[in-house]
Amino acid sequence: MIDRVPVITRDALASILVFALALAACGEQPAPLDARNHLGFWDAVRTLDLGVAEELATTVDERLFLEGLGVLLSGQSAQALESFCALAKTTGDEAVRRHAVTLASGLFRQAAVFGGKRDVDAFLDCIGIPMLLATRETEGDGTRTPAERNTEEGLRHLSEALGALMRDSLPADVLSFPDGPNAVALKRAKNGLPVVPVTVNGKTFDFLLDTGFSYSAVSASVARACGVSAWIKGRIPIEGSTGGTVSGQFGIVKQLSIGELGIENHTVLIIDDGDLTIADMALDGVLGWPVFHGLAVEIDPVLARVTFGRSNGPDGGLRNLYWIGEPIVRLAARDGSPLLFQLDTGLDVTFLSAGLLTRLGLEDIEGRRDTRSGLGGSLDVDALLVPELRLHAGDTQLDFTQLSAYERMGKQDFVRYDGCLGADVTHAGRVLVDFPAGRFEITVPDED
């Protein structure tokens, strides 16, 4: 059970922070913390400091990459995919190509699973399997470990599976919304993670709400009970938040219901029962990012309910929620300087990157040994213990205690993160995740 929940209050510095985030959105950021003396163009890019990156860009291809990234941050995934595919095919700059491939690969996966753009031939023509594999890290001597070779084999299966999904024109998700509000009961797993009832082909189970998981998933036993079968033999490796991997096979749920919200033809990973666990807790299934990306989802710990509704889309306000391979929230430090946090409700507690402590000027921090658990297994890691820290989410102030900071954040494909928001924030106040509108909000519970 989560024993340290952040305290949230209405933020008296809201107007200052909104102004600071407005500057960040247009690239005119305030001097952040240690002024973020970027080491170069790519360092600025990986912190989404686009204004500084524009100043540091020296080639046409670097500026084209920035344009594509700006399109992606605005929520236009299909257009960004086209931009990165074209750039990966034409650029002679290996760094530009490598990063374009990384982002295009994530967007391709999203387009296939979410039922968006279905031009797999154009994607493979631009990038192809060899370029996908070329983005993988190797050991210092350039050789690949057995684990890396397994990952490469998994990537081949992933590309084949997504290609089959798109070429075979399997039906995309079809959502049917009720006329009124659609709320379901919020339950808690024994470790405090959010769980909701989900009906799969007429049978109801408890599914984990996990913004950090790239797919929705069902256990093999649930798949058998509900008549969900795999439609391709290859197993797809998925890297978990702790760096471990699980694998599964793609299947299609004909009818998935969350309360009165119906989702037809929902793509899921079928994962062996023994692998679909967190901290030795077996899961029936997972509602992953494919569910969150098209909806407005509100988690209310006071009323113990989760509302899944239709998003009104962009409202002209500032976006603070992005998707670059995984959901990213832009928060702020005490002085208003922007910070980038992963959003992963499949992790029990929020944690920080050790690099942020240096920028915050925190010294003489006590060390300890932590066990981090997530899909993919548990991991014992060295941590630094931060007694207290204040962050800002829009006009809400979040006061954390006893936060851990790690040298390694887990999976990091592109963005350099300052930390990760976990499920503890869903205990503190009402949390809104509205990706189509680019909005992440935490509301003080007693405001109503």
PyMOL commands that set and color helices and strands:
alter all, ss='L'
color gray80, all
select helices_A, chain A and resi 14-25+41-46+50-56+60-73+77-90+94-114+120-126+128-134+146-167+220-226+289-292+354-360+425-428+445-447
alter helices_A, ss='H'
color red, helices_A
select strands_A, chain A and resi 7-10+174-176+183-185+187-188+194-200+203-209+216-219+236-239+245-258+261-271+277-278+281-282+285-287+295-300+305-310+321-323+327-332+338-343+351-353+366-374+377-393+396-406+419-421+430-434+439-443
alter strands_A, ss='S'
color yellow, strands_A
deselect
rebuild
show_as cartoon
